[in-house]
Amino acid sequence: ALEADLAAQIAAASDLAALDAVRVSALGKTGQISNLLKSLGSMSPDERREQGPKINGLRDRAMTLIAERKAVLDAAALEAQLAAERVDLTLPAPPRRKGSVHPTMQVMDEMVAIFAEMGFAVAEGPDIEDDFHNFTGLNFPPRHPAREMHDTFFFAPGEDGERKLLRTHTSPIQVRVMQQGQNQKNEAPQWAAGHEPPIRIIGPGRTYRCDSDRTHTPMFHQMEGLVIDRNIHMGHLKWTLDTFCKRFFESDAVVTRFRPHHFPFTEPSAEMDVQCDRSGGSIKIGEGSDWLEILGGGMVHPNILRICGLDPDEWQGFAFGMGVDRLGMLKYGMPDLRDVFGADVRWLEHYGFSA
Ligand code: PHE
């Protein structure tokens, strides 16, 4: 009866856990068959001779049945797992989130492409500058209020007392490019091949000022321009910038004007405005009767040429600096500059450019 009972229970075990419960109830420490085996010890020799083989046989058959059932259940479990984990290659792939080109970088690329076509090469400088390249070398007099107007981020002074700063504009690139020909002893400039004047560069980069509102962020981007050659005059500057604006805004209807201004490193200096319509909620370029300032420029001040070892009687030049983010806002209709650096994925998906 025990054997038939066990056989039925083993056959009925529907999974490995149930089968193991049956095994424990029969063959575990206090299982039914184990108890029978233990009882052999208290039997008389004759009885034991008769019962021994029977009980051992029962134990062997029970173990065999359990092993066979286990094999069946193992196979079934594997089948079930294979079925559950089957890869359906006909299912559509899950949507993948793709990155995009940040609008500022896109605008930067567009600007570089326009100037590259006009023959400008790209030059760069460090974000962390010294007073000389950001101010003194650009003809800012010591303690001149213009230094304060730049809302400069200064670093703590170093051991030598020098205060590094985050460049407030890309104009230090001008000084670095023009000084490439200078040597330690301040003799006549010795330009490395390819770096001697005439110079025609643009200098894109990050710039920093302690300022934040709808049209200002503490970090923003500028693009510097510098041309040094013989017989350069203001007309070259005006044509270059007007041509740039027409190409950048993709319309010959774009009208620009120069307004007198002051920068310590250019003389004469000007700010350039584009004609626009601000009567609606947004700004439209190329129509209307309003003006919007988009950049500063002028003729390189003779002092800068001298500081950089160039003879102002031989070399002249023009320089300009424009706000990259500001121009991007105008071209693509972004209302608030702070969003440009807000890293909101919804904003980036709306204004970003596919890579
Ligand atoms: N550096 C000036 C600014 O940030 C712009 C400028 C550049 C003006 C070059 C003249 C020449 O306002």
Residues whose N, C-alpha, C, O or C-beta is under 5 A from the ligand:
A	BS01	LIG	T168 H169 S171 F263 T266 G296 G297 G298 A319 F320 G321
